[in-house]
């Protein structure tokens, strides 16, 4: 399922960024860290996000290319809500790639669109498929 593949790619990208943030945090949070070092560490996070974007966009395009016949409105709705959620994740990742500060400016919008996508998928797919595509948990960029 294209949605599951896109979610796995997004989750892997988020995990990589989380690891970089954990690595950089002690120096980023230290009062005595010179501004040049802080900026360099922020750039590590931005670069990790930028490297993740091509794969995330490719998976998004795969979901966009998935057929949703006109005569199956519930499938079209599920596709549309999944696309909205995946686009939110790509936008959030692009924001981090542009500026480390975007991590602090996150909102719960992605969580909301994720739950809408789960609900739409539940109307058209068996529960096990929905859970494998979009497991229940919080999300980051």
Residue pairs with C-beta under 8 A, 6 or more apart in sequence:
1 129
1 132
1 133
2 59
2 62
2 63
2 65
2 66
3 63
3 82
3 86
3 117
3 121
3 133
3 134
4 132
4 133
4 134
5 59
5 62
6 56
6 59
6 60
6 62
6 63
6 86
7 86
7 133
7 134
7 135
9 55
9 56
9 58
9 59
10 56
10 59
10 86
10 89
10 93
10 139
12 52
13 49
13 52
13 55
13 56
13 93
14 93
14 139
14 140
14 141
16 48
16 52
17 45
17 48
17 49
17 52
17 93
17 96
17 140
17 141
18 140
20 44
20 45
20 48
21 45
21 103
23 44
24 41
24 42
24 44
24 45
27 33
27 37
27 38
27 41
28 38
28 41
28 42
42 100
43 100
45 96
45 100
45 103
46 96
46 97
46 98
46 99
46 100
47 97
49 93
49 94
49 96
49 97
49 141
50 97
52 93
52 97
53 90
53 93
53 94
53 97
56 86
56 89
56 90
56 93
57 90
59 86
60 83
60 86
60 87
60 90
63 79
63 82
63 83
63 86
64 83
66 79
68 75
68 76
68 78
68 79
69 75
69 76
70 76
72 124
74 120
74 123
74 124
75 124
77 120
77 123
78 117
78 120
78 121
78 123
78 124
78 125
80 120
81 113
81 116
81 117
81 119
81 120
81 121
82 117
82 120
82 121
82 134
84 113
84 116
84 117
85 110
85 113
85 114
85 116
85 117
85 134
88 109
88 110
88 113
88 114
89 110
89 139
89 141
92 102
92 106
92 110
92 140
92 141
93 141
95 102
95 105
95 141
96 102
96 103
96 141
102 141
103 141
106 140
106 141
110 139
110 141
111 138
111 139
114 134
114 139
117 134
118 130
118 134
118 136
121 129
121 130
121 133
121 134
122 130
125 133
